[in-house]
Amino acid sequence: MEYLHRVMGIGVWYLKETVKSMPGFIHARYVMKRVTLDGKAAVFVYPKNELEPVNMVKKHIDRISRTEGSPAVIILDRLTTRQKEYLIRDHIPFVVEEKQIYLPFMAVYLQERGDSDITEVKTLLPSAQLLLLYFIYQGCQELTTSEAAAGLGFTATSLSRASRQLEESGLIQTEKRGVQKVILSDKSPEELYDMGKGIMTSPVKKTIFVPKKEIGEELALSGYSALSEYSMMNPPTQETRAAASVAAWEKTSAHRMLNAEEQCAVELWRYDPRKLADGECVDRLSLALALNDSRDERVQEALDEMLKQQWKVIDDKRN
């Protein structure tokens, strides 16, 4: 391995001898090669698929080491920050090409950069923001991607893309457990929400004004109309609702309010507001993002009151 020699000066020689007989479940998961590292015998272990939970990996590595009578080293092309922490905790040797080296049996540890360290993410994808809010509403409890996809109506591809961006931004971690991928966080819901606020955006793309007679009750209340339901703030004279599409009102809508008694404001959202809606209103966390820039002190006080109630509801659910 040229990386080890170039960075640490460790000479690596691959041996022709194959590893000793291993159980089928080991061969099914790994390719194994005998090597010497500066003359010290070792086994390089290459996972055939995505890295399994670390507790399982430890059992496999221990089995290979015992059978071969020499240290086994996991060779990877990527490693999340959380996985790295677990591997080091359990003293499992590993090398991540061009990034990290951990060989405790040689007293070697070089840390450069994990694949899940925070990267430059300026704005979350709408799907990633929706997934993050959904995860927060679940109390930041472990959530399988299949459960998240079912709850949000995402395809596997959309869910994978959204979770990957959240992981790359440092907001969540993921682990592979068998055939399932699990979303994790060691943050509280409120802490995670505050962490994500810098790259989450208002869900509202634009607002149009539609004749009230054309608005169905299925549209959730939004804006100040929803905030008045969630707080002690008085309801506004102009009703506001949220929609995932405004194509139905293309011919009858206006871009400004002409008659407050006959028109209703309809917000076009970046994601379907019904996914997280709470009864007749849009969800509280999305609403807070939508109204975050308001300079009205009464609005900010009402938002603080609403969020305080929401964190209590989520915390009660976790306990």
N, C-alpha and C positions, 0 to 999 in steps of 0.2 A: 504494500500500500504506500504509494508515493507521498500521500499527505502526512503520514506519521514520520516518515524520514525527513521530509522538507521542513516540517514545523518543529518536531521534537528531536530530530536526529536519531530516531529509533530505526534500526535496520529490520526490515520485514522480509522473511523468506517463506514462500509457500512450499510445503512438502508434498511429495507424491503419494505418501501413504494416506489411505482413506481412514475416516474415523471408525471406531469400533462399532459393533452392532448396537443399534438404538431401536427403541420401540417405534411402531408404525406412526403413532401420533406425533413423535418428534420429527421423523422424516417428512411427514405430511405438512409440517409447518416451517421447516428450516432447511437451508442448504448449509452444510458444515465443511470447513476446510482446515486441515492442520497447518499451523504456521510456527515459526520461531520469531520472537521479538528480542533482538539483541542476544540471541542464543537461548532465550527462555521459551519453552514449549507453551503453546496456547492453541485454542480453537476459535476460528472466526465463524460466527453464526449469523447467517443472512436470513431474515424472515421472508417467507415467500409472499405473504400478504401483509395487510396493515397490522401494526403491533398490537398484540392482545393486552388485556389488563395486566399490570405489572406483577400482581400476585401470582398470576399464571406463568408469566415469563420467568419469574424467579424460580419456580419449581422446575421449569424446563432447563434453565441454565445450570441449576444445581445438579440436575440429573446428568447433563452432558459433562460437567466438570468432574463429577465423581467417577463416571465411566471412563473418561479419558485420562484422569489423573493430572489434569492441567487446567488452568483458567479458561473459561469460555467467555468470549467477547461479542456482544451484539453489535453488528455493523448496520448502520441506518443511513438513509439519505435525508431524513427529516425527523425532528423530534420536538414535541410541544414542550413548553416550559413546565407544565404540570407533570408530564411523563418524565422529564429530566429530573425533577425533584424526587419523584418516586424511585427512579432507578438508583440515584445517589443514596437515598435513604436506605435502600435495601442492598447497597454495595454491589450492584450489578455492573460489571465493566461494559463500556460502550464507546463506539466511535461514530460520530456523525460527520460524514465527508465534508471537509472544508469548513467545519463549524466548531465541533467540540470533541474532546478526548477525555475519557475517564477510565484510567487503568490503575485501580487502587493497589493491585498486586505489584505494580512497578512504581508506586508513589507518584503517579502522573495524573494531573487534572488541568486541562486547558479549557476555559469557557470563553467562547466568543459570542455567539448569538443564537438563541432558540428560535424556531420557526413561529412560535406563537407570541414572541415579544411584540410589544405594541408597534405597529407600523403606521405610516402616514395615511390615515383615513379621515378625510375632511367631512364627508357626509355619508351617513348610512343609506344603503338601498332601502326603498320603502318596505320590501319584504324582510330585510334584516331588522329594521326598526319595529315592524309588527311582531316578529319573532322575539325580539328582546322584551317588548312590553308584555307579550304573552307569558314569557318565562318569569318575569317579575310578578305578574298576577298569580302565578302558580307558587309564589313564595320563594323563588330561586331554589326550589327543591329539584333533585335529579329528575331529568325529563328526557325520555328517549326521543330520537328524531322522528320515529314512526308515530308516537303520540302527538308530537307537535304538528306533524304534517296532517294528521287526522283532525286535530283541533282547529287548524287554520285553513284547511282545504288546500294545502300546498301540494304540488307534485314533488316527487323525490328530488328532482333536479333543482327546483326553486328552493326547497328547504336546505339542500346541501350548499348552495351558493350563499344563502343568507347566513347559515351557521358558520361558514368559512370566513365571511367578512367580520362577523362578531368575534370569532376566535383571533383573527389577525389583528383586530383593533385592541385586543387584550381584555375584552369585556366578559368573555366566557371561556371555558375550557371544554374539551370533549374527550371522551374515552371510548374505545371500542370494547364492547363486552359481548363476546360471541358474535352473533349476526347483528346485534344492536349497537347503535352509536348513542352515547348518553351525553347530554348537555349538563355542565356543572358550573358552579361558582361558589367561592368561599365568602362572597359579599352578602350583606343583607339586601332586601329589595330596595330600600331607600338609598343605600350606598351605591348600588348598581345603577339606579335611575340617575343619581347625581353624576356618576362617572360618565354616563352616556349622553348627558344633556348637551355637551359640547359638540357632538356630531349627530345628534338627533335634530330633526327639523319640524317645523309646523306641518301637520298633515294636510293643511288646506292649500290647494294649488290656486284656486280662484273662487270668486263668489259671483253668482248671477242672481237675478230677481225674477221670480216666476209667479204667475197668478195663483193665488191660494187654492182656487177651485181645482187646479191641476195637480196639487200636491197630495200624495197618499199618506196615510198615517204610518206606513211602514218605514218612512224616513225618520231616522233618529233626530231628536233635538240636539242642537249644537250651539256653539258660541255662548252669548250671554243667556240665551234661553235655557241651555243645559246648566250653566253655572248657577242660575237662580234656583234650579231644582236641587242642586247639590249643596247650597249654602243659604244664608239668610238674605242674600241680595235680592232686591225686588226684580220681578220679571220685566224685560224690556217691552216696549210697545211693538217693536218689530220682531217677528218670530224668525228664528234661524234653524235650518235643518241641514243634514249632511248626506251626501250621496257619493257612490263610487263612480257614477257616470251621470252626465247632464245632457246626454244626446237626445233624450226624450223631449226636452224643452228648447231645443235649438231654435225653433221658429217663433216661439212665444215668449222667450225670456228677454230681459233687458240687462244692460251692464250697470245700471244705477237704479236706485229706488225712485219710483215715480209716484206711487200711492201706497203708503204704509198699511192702509186698511185692506187693500186688494192684493198686495204682493207679499211674498215670503222670500227671504234670503235663503238660497241653497248653495252650500259650499261643495265644491268638487274636491274630494280627498285623494291623496296619493295612494291610499290603500282602502279597502272596503271597511267603512266604519262599523258595519254590522258584525264584523269578526270579533270585536271586543266590546260591543255595545252593552250597556247595563240597563236593561229594561227599555224605556222610551228614550233614553239619552245615550250619546256617545260616551265612551269610557273616560274616566277621570284623568288618567295620565296623558292620553292624547289631547284632551281638552286643555290641560295645563300647558302643553307644548304649543297649542294653537293660540292661546291667549297670553303667552309668556311675555310678549313685547308691549303689552298694554301699560301705559303710564298712569292709569287711573288707580289711585291708592285703594279705592273701594274694591276694585277688581282684584288687585294683588292680595288684599286681606281675605277676600272670598276664596281665592285660589289656595292660599295657605291653609284656610279652614278645611277646604275640601281635601287637600292632600293629607293633612293631619288625620282626618277620618279614614282615608284610604289606607294609610300605613297601618293604622290600628286594625282594620279589617283583615289585611294580609297577614299581619303578625299573629292575630287570633287564629287564623287558619293554619299557620305553621305550628303553633303550640298544641 
